[in-house]
Amino acid sequence: MSEVTTNEYTEDGKLIRKVRSFVRREGRLTKGQEAAMEACWPTMGIDYQESLLDWEQVFGNNNPVVLEIGFGMGASLVEMAKNAPEKNFIGIEVHSQVLALAFLLRAMRVSLTCE
C-alpha cells in the first residue's frame, strides 16, 4: 500500500502544508489485521497513483462503477455489491486498521477468501 499524499515544495525548498479534512490517528496493526492486509491487498486493494485508473482494466469489464468514500467496516459496501452484481464497487478508506478489519469481516461474512 502506498501513501495517499504527495509533498509539494516552494521554489526555495520549503514544504507547502495542506489543510486536511480529517486527522489520521494510526496505531499499529494487530497480527490478524496485518495478515489480512497481506493476503487481501493484492486482489482487493489498489495503490495510490497520480494518474487516472482504467476501470475496465481494474475490474475486467466496463460495468458502471460505484464509489463509496469512507466505507468503515465495509458492511454496506459488501451488501451493495452482493445486491447489484451488474455493477463494480470500490471503496476508499484512509484508516488502515479499519481497512484490514473490513477485509477480515468481508471474507468471513460472505465466506470468501482474498484470492
C-alpha positions as CSV (number, residue, x, y, z in Angstrom):
1,M,0.0,0.0,0.0
2,S,1.3,3.5,-0.8
3,E,0.9,6.9,0.8
4,V,-2.1,8.9,-0.4
5,T,-0.5,12.3,-0.3
6,T,2.4,13.7,-2.3
7,N,4.5,16.5,-0.7
8,E,4.9,19.8,-2.6
9,Y,7.6,22.3,-2.1
10,T,8.2,26.0,-2.9
11,E,10.9,27.1,-5.2
12,D,13.3,27.6,-2.2
13,G,12.6,24.0,-1.0
14,K,10.1,24.7,1.9
15,L,7.3,22.2,2.4
16,I,3.8,23.5,1.4
17,R,1.4,22.5,4.2
18,K,-2.0,21.4,3.0
19,V,-5.3,21.5,5.0
20,R,-6.8,18.1,5.6
21,S,-10.4,17.5,6.5
22,F,-9.5,14.5,8.7
23,V,-6.8,13.6,11.1
24,R,-5.1,10.2,10.7
25,R,-4.7,8.6,14.1
26,E,-3.0,5.4,13.1
27,G,-1.9,2.8,15.6
28,R,-0.2,-0.4,14.8
29,L,-2.0,-3.2,13.1
30,T,-2.7,-6.4,15.0
31,K,-1.1,-9.6,13.7
32,G,-4.5,-10.6,12.3
33,Q,-5.0,-7.2,10.6
34,E,-1.5,-7.4,9.1
35,A,-2.2,-10.9,7.8
36,A,-5.5,-9.7,6.3
37,M,-3.8,-6.8,4.6
38,E,-1.0,-9.0,3.2
39,A,-3.5,-11.6,2.0
40,C,-6.2,-9.3,0.6
41,W,-4.4,-6.3,-0.7
42,P,-3.0,-7.9,-3.9
43,T,-6.5,-8.8,-5.1
44,M,-8.8,-6.3,-3.3
45,G,-6.6,-3.2,-3.0
46,I,-5.4,-0.5,-5.4
47,D,-2.3,1.5,-4.7
48,Y,-2.5,5.3,-5.0
49,Q,-1.1,6.7,-8.2
50,E,-1.1,10.2,-9.7
51,S,-2.8,9.1,-12.9
52,L,-6.4,8.1,-13.7
53,L,-7.4,4.5,-13.4
54,D,-8.7,2.4,-16.3
55,W,-11.8,0.8,-14.7
56,E,-12.1,-1.7,-17.4
57,Q,-8.6,-2.9,-16.7
58,V,-9.1,-2.8,-12.9
59,F,-12.4,-4.8,-13.0
60,G,-12.0,-6.8,-16.2
61,N,-15.3,-5.3,-17.6
62,N,-16.9,-2.0,-18.5
63,N,-19.8,-2.1,-16.0
64,P,-20.8,1.1,-14.1
65,V,-18.6,1.9,-11.1
66,V,-20.0,2.8,-7.7
67,L,-17.6,4.7,-5.3
68,E,-18.1,4.7,-1.6
69,I,-15.9,7.1,0.4
70,G,-15.2,6.2,4.0
71,F,-16.7,2.7,4.0
72,G,-15.9,1.9,7.6
73,M,-16.3,-1.8,8.3
74,G,-17.4,-2.4,4.8
75,A,-20.8,-4.0,5.6
76,S,-22.8,-1.6,3.4
77,L,-20.3,-1.8,0.6
78,V,-20.4,-5.6,0.6
79,E,-24.2,-5.6,0.8
80,M,-24.5,-3.3,-2.1
81,A,-22.1,-5.4,-4.2
82,K,-24.0,-8.6,-3.4
83,N,-27.3,-7.0,-4.4
84,A,-26.0,-5.4,-7.6
85,P,-23.6,-7.8,-9.3
86,E,-24.0,-5.9,-12.6
87,K,-22.0,-3.0,-11.1
88,N,-18.4,-2.6,-10.0
89,F,-17.9,-1.3,-6.4
90,I,-14.9,0.4,-5.0
91,G,-14.4,1.9,-1.5
92,I,-11.9,4.4,-0.3
93,E,-10.8,4.3,3.4
94,V,-8.0,6.2,5.0
95,H,-7.6,4.2,8.2
96,S,-5.6,1.1,7.6
97,Q,-6.8,-0.7,10.8
98,V,-10.4,-0.3,9.6
99,L,-9.5,-1.4,6.1
100,A,-7.7,-4.6,7.5
101,L,-10.7,-5.4,9.7
102,A,-13.1,-4.8,6.8
103,F,-11.1,-7.3,4.8
104,L,-11.3,-9.9,7.6
105,L,-15.0,-9.4,8.1
106,R,-15.8,-9.4,4.4
107,A,-14.1,-12.7,3.9
108,M,-15.8,-14.2,6.9
109,R,-19.2,-12.8,6.2
110,V,-19.5,-13.9,2.6
111,S,-17.4,-17.0,3.0
112,L,-14.8,-15.8,0.6
113,T,-11.1,-15.8,0.5
114,C,-9.0,-12.9,-0.7
115,E,-7.7,-15.0,-3.7
